[in-house]
Amino acid sequence: MLYLKKNKMSKIQAKKLSLKFVPYLFIAVTILTAFGSNSGTWA
């Protein structure tokens, strides 16, 4: 039972972390696609 509770907590923490990293990921993808379109190839 404790394992299930711990697993649920880690899932919630992972969701919070992913929400924190989403803007950075979006910026990284934007930069990559911008460089890709500049060089003529899609990243």
N, C-alpha and C positions, 0 to 999 in steps of 0.2 A: 504493500500500500504506500509506503514511504517512497519507494522507487517511482511509482506513478506520479506522485505529487511533485517529486524532484524533476521528473521529465517534463511535466506541465510547466513548471517554473522556468526551466531552461528554454522551453519553446517561447514563453512570453518574453524572456530576456533577449532571445534571438530576434524576435519580432521588433523589439525596441531598438536593437542594434541595427537591424536592416533599415528601419525607418530613419535612423541617424545617417546611414551611409548612402541612402537613395539620392540625395542632392549631389553628393560627390561623384557617384556613379554616373549620373546624368551629365554632369559637367565633363567627366572623362570621355564619355561616349560622344558628346558634342565636339570636343576638341579632336578626338580621333577621326570622326567623320569629316570634320573641317579639313584636317591635314590630308585625309584620303581623297577628298574631292579636289583639293589643290594639286595633288600629284597625279590625279586622273584615275586612281584606283580606290575602291571602297574598302575601308578598314573592317 
